[in-house]
Amino acid sequence: MPRATLSGMPALLLLDAASMYFRSFYGVKGDVTAPDGSPVGAVRGFTDAVATLVATRRPSHVVACWDDDWRPAFRVAAIPSYKAHRVAGGASAAGRDGAAEEVPDALVPQVGVIAEVLAAVGIARVGAPGCEADDVIGTLATRAVADPPAGVDAVEIVTGDRDLFQLVDEPATSASGVPVRVLYTGRGMRNLETVDTARLVEKYGVADGEGYAAMAALRGDPSDGLPGVAGVGEKTAAGLLGTYGSLGGVVAAAQDTAERRMSPSVRGKILAALDYLAVAPTVVRVLRDAELPAHESLLPPRPRDPETLEQLAERWGLTSSVERLVAALAKADRG
């Protein structure tokens, strides 16, 4: 019997790994340490999160999508402020090639341990040079819609990053009939918010993922260093897109003096931001065609390297978390 998600459809589960391990690092209460005193809260939290997802969503395929480049050059070239406030060393270091992200010292070594655990379990970990995890997710989701892996009837993206709402898709717009939805972790791993097109309409007033991307460009995002159009918030952006259909339609309407539905105030704001709007889509939209390494996304029924996994569990004090993940693999395999 095939594995199935709670909706009854076997899914490809795409994990926004950085979003998950940062959330685990800040979300795990108290000092969680290995036998030698090393901090492992992020590792334990991440492993528990994957176990919960496998047990509750019961996916047939899983990929942990990795940030090989958290601030790609092509996005910085378009908008130099992109993530500049997160660069280690501050604004003075933001323009340097290969600038490092400011990451808590206690988290840095834990990311490597998470990678080792994933490898021992047999869960694919995929990154690409010059790409963020978002681009890996966008590419894998696009591929799965065009040519679904055997048995996959849905794509589910696990993330705390609303930017990925742009990938939400429904069968009516996908040739394969494979829906793409986001499992948003804003309220925790056990209280996931399922974001589909109906939710985008209800909460944001946009018709689909493409509409969300256009709204995000207009609105901007201070957390990513995207200025947006000054004075245009989420509701105004959604209203403009509802009237004019697309970001290009909004810009064309602002430039058309005969167009009377746009207020003079909003028109002035759009016209003042034309340079930004010309490049914003390059930054906001995730790649759909990144070059990715070959990998096996099929979720194994048991750990690929049980001996190494046992050693990691002992070394880092992860026995309970690893046992939960191994049990989840077996349960998912039984269908």
C-alpha positions in Angstrom: 0.0 0.0 0.0 1.5 3.4 -0.9 2.3 5.9 1.7 0.0 8.9 1.9 -0.2 12.3 3.4 -3.1 13.3 5.7 -4.9 14.4 2.5 -4.6 10.9 1.1 -2.0 11.7 -1.5 1.6 10.4 -1.4 3.8 13.5 -1.3 7.3 14.8 -2.1 8.2 16.6 1.1 10.7 19.5 0.5 12.3 20.7 3.7 13.6 24.3 4.0 16.5 23.1 6.1 17.9 26.4 7.2 14.5 27.7 8.2 14.0 24.5 10.3 17.4 24.4 12.0 17.3 28.1 12.9 13.8 27.6 14.3 15.1 24.6 16.3 18.0 26.5 17.6 15.9 29.3 19.0 12.9 27.2 19.9 14.3 24.4 22.0 14.0 25.4 25.6 16.9 25.2 28.0 20.5 24.1 27.5 20.5 20.9 25.5 24.0 19.4 25.4 25.8 16.4 24.2 27.7 14.2 26.8 30.8 16.3 26.3 28.9 19.5 26.9 28.5 20.7 23.3 25.2 22.4 22.4 22.9 20.2 20.4 19.5 21.8 20.7 19.3 22.6 17.0 20.3 19.0 16.1 17.8 17.5 18.4 15.0 19.9 17.5 15.6 19.4 13.7 15.7 15.6 14.1 12.5 15.6 16.2 10.9 17.9 13.6 11.7 15.5 10.7 10.4 12.6 12.8 7.1 14.4 13.4 6.8 15.3 9.7 7.5 11.7 8.6 5.1 10.3 11.1 2.2 12.7 10.5 2.6 13.5 6.8 3.8 10.1 5.8 5.6 11.2 2.6 6.9 8.9 0.0 9.9 11.2 -0.9 11.8 13.7 1.2 14.6 16.2 0.3 16.3 18.5 2.8 17.0 21.6 0.7 20.2 23.4 1.6 21.5 26.9 1.4 24.8 26.6 -0.5 24.7 30.3 -1.0 22.5 32.3 1.4 23.0 35.6 -0.5 23.5 34.8 -4.2 25.4 37.4 -6.3 22.7 37.7 -8.9 20.3 39.0 -6.3 22.8 41.3 -4.6 23.6 42.7 -8.1 20.0 43.5 -8.6 19.3 45.0 -5.1 22.5 45.6 -3.1 20.6 45.8 0.2 19.4 42.2 -0.2 20.1 40.6 3.2 22.9 43.1 3.8 21.9 43.5 7.5 22.5 39.8 8.1 26.1 39.9 6.8 28.7 39.0 9.5 30.7 42.2 10.2 27.8 44.5 9.4 27.1 46.8 6.5 30.8 47.4 5.8 31.2 43.8 4.9 28.0 43.5 2.9 29.6 44.2 -0.5 32.4 41.6 -0.2 32.3 38.5 -2.3 31.5 35.5 -0.3 30.3 37.5 2.7 29.4 35.2 5.5 26.0 35.1 7.2 25.8 36.2 10.8 25.1 32.9 12.6 25.2 32.2 16.3 28.5 30.6 17.2 26.7 27.7 19.0 24.7 26.9 15.9 27.6 26.7 13.3 28.9 23.2 14.4 25.4 21.8 14.8 24.6 22.3 11.1 27.4 19.9 10.2 26.0 17.3 12.6 22.5 17.7 11.1 24.1 16.9 7.7 25.7 13.8 9.1 22.4 12.6 10.6 20.6 13.1 7.3 23.3 11.2 5.4 23.2 8.3 7.9 19.4 8.1 7.8 19.4 8.3 4.0 17.4 11.5 3.5 18.7 13.4 0.5 20.3 16.7 1.2 20.5 18.9 -1.9 22.1 22.3 -2.5 23.5 24.1 -5.6 26.3 26.5 -6.1 25.1 30.1 -6.2 21.6 29.1 -4.9 19.6 29.5 -1.8 17.5 26.6 -0.5 14.5 28.5 -1.9 15.9 28.0 -5.4 16.4 24.3 -4.8 12.9 24.0 -3.5 11.5 26.0 -6.5 13.4 23.8 -8.9 12.4 20.5 -7.3 8.7 21.6 -7.0 8.7 22.6 -10.7 10.2 19.4 -11.8 7.8 17.4 -9.7 4.8 19.1 -11.2 6.1 18.6 -14.8 7.3 15.0 -14.2 6.2 13.6 -10.8 8.4 11.0 -9.2 6.8 7.6 -9.2 3.8 7.5 -6.9 3.9 11.2 -6.0 0.6 13.0 -6.1 1.5 16.2 -4.2 4.4 18.4 -3.2 4.5 19.8 0.3 7.1 22.5 1.3 8.0 22.8 4.9 9.2 26.3 5.8 8.9 29.3 8.0 9.6 31.6 5.0 6.5 33.2 3.5 8.5 33.9 0.3 7.8 30.3 -0.7 4.1 30.9 -0.8 4.8 31.9 -4.4 5.2 28.2 -5.3 1.7 27.3 -4.3 0.0 25.7 -7.3 -3.2 23.8 -7.9 -4.1 21.1 -10.5 -6.0 23.5 -12.7 -2.7 25.3 -13.5 -0.4 22.3 -13.5 -0.4 19.9 -16.4 0.3 16.8 -14.2 -2.5 17.5 -11.7 0.1 17.6 -8.8 -0.7 20.3 -6.3 2.0 22.3 -4.5 1.2 23.6 -1.0 3.2 25.0 1.8 3.2 23.7 5.4 4.0 26.9 7.2 5.8 26.5 10.5 4.9 29.9 12.0 3.0 28.3 14.9 5.3 25.3 15.3 5.8 21.9 13.8 2.7 20.4 15.5 0.5 23.3 14.4 1.4 23.6 10.7 -0.7 26.0 8.6 -1.5 24.5 5.2 -1.2 27.3 2.6 -2.9 26.5 -0.7 -4.5 28.8 -3.2 -7.7 29.1 -1.2 -5.6 30.3 1.8 -3.8 32.8 -0.4 -7.1 34.3 -1.5 -8.5 34.3 2.0 -5.6 35.7 3.9 -3.7 37.8 1.3 -6.3 38.6 -1.3 -4.1 37.2 -4.2 -5.3 34.5 -6.6 -2.3 32.3 -6.7 1.5 31.9 -6.0 2.4 34.2 -8.9 0.2 36.8 -7.4 1.8 36.4 -4.0 5.3 37.0 -5.6 4.1 40.1 -7.3 2.5 41.3 -4.0 5.8 40.6 -2.2 7.7 42.7 -4.7 5.4 45.6 -4.2 5.2 45.3 -0.4 8.9 44.6 0.1 10.3 42.7 3.0 12.6 44.4 5.6 13.8 41.0 6.9 15.4 40.4 3.5 16.4 44.0 2.9 13.8 44.6 0.1 12.5 48.2 0.3 9.3 47.7 -1.6 7.3 50.6 -3.0 7.2 53.3 -0.3 3.7 53.7 1.1 2.3 50.5 -0.6 1.4 47.8 1.9 0.0 44.4 1.6 -3.6 45.3 1.2 -2.9 48.1 -1.4 -0.6 45.7 -3.3 -3.2 43.0 -3.4 -5.9 45.5 -4.5 -3.7 46.7 -7.4 -3.0 43.2 -8.5 -6.7 42.4 -8.4 -7.4 45.3 -10.6 -4.5 45.1 -13.1 -3.7 41.4 -13.0 0.1 41.4 -12.7 3.1 43.5 -11.6 3.6 44.4 -15.2 -0.1 45.5 -15.4 0.3 47.7 -12.3 3.4 49.4 -13.8 1.7 49.9 -17.2 -1.4 51.4 -15.5 0.8 53.8 -13.5 2.4 55.0 -16.7 -0.9 55.3 -18.6 -2.2 58.8 -17.9 -5.6 57.8 -19.3 -6.0 55.1 -16.6 -8.4 56.6 -14.0 -8.9 53.7 -11.6 -5.5 54.3 -9.9 -5.4 57.2 -7.5 -2.9 60.0 -8.1 -1.2 59.1 -4.8 -0.6 55.5 -5.6 0.4 56.4 -9.2 3.1 58.6 -7.8 4.4 56.0 -5.5 4.6 53.4 -8.3 6.3 55.8 -10.7 8.8 56.8 -8.0 9.7 53.1 -7.6 10.1 52.1 -11.3 13.8 51.4 -11.0 13.2 49.1 -8.0 10.2 47.4 -9.7 12.3 46.7 -12.8 14.7 44.5 -10.8 12.6 43.3 -7.8 11.2 40.2 -9.6 14.8 38.9 -10.1 15.3 39.0 -6.3 11.8 37.9 -5.1 11.1 35.1 -7.5 12.9 31.8 -6.8 14.7 29.9 -9.5 12.8 27.1 -11.2 15.7 25.8 -13.2 18.7 25.5 -11.0 21.3 22.9 -11.8 21.1 20.4 -9.0 23.2 17.3 -8.3 21.8 13.9 -8.8 20.1 12.5 -5.7 17.6 9.9 -4.5 14.6 11.4 -2.9 12.7 8.2 -2.0 12.3 8.0 1.7 14.0 4.8 3.0 12.1 2.4 5.3 15.0 2.1 7.6 18.3 4.0 8.1 20.8 3.7 5.2 23.8 3.5 7.6 22.4 2.3 10.9 25.9 1.8 12.5 26.9 5.4 11.8 23.5 6.7 12.9 23.9 4.8 16.2 27.4 6.3 16.7 26.1 9.8 16.0 23.2 9.2 18.5 25.7 8.2 21.2 28.3 10.9 20.4 25.7 13.7 20.5 23.2 12.4 23.0 20.5 12.0 20.3 19.3 8.5 21.2 15.6 9.4 21.8 15.3 11.7 18.8 16.9 9.2 16.5 14.7 6.4 17.8 11.6 8.5 17.1 12.9 9.1 13.5 13.6 5.5 12.9 10.2 4.5 14.2 8.6 7.1 11.9 10.4 5.7 8.9 9.1 2.2 9.6 5.5 3.5 10.2 5.6 5.4 6.9 6.8 2.4 5.1 3.9 0.2 6.3 1.5 2.6 4.6 
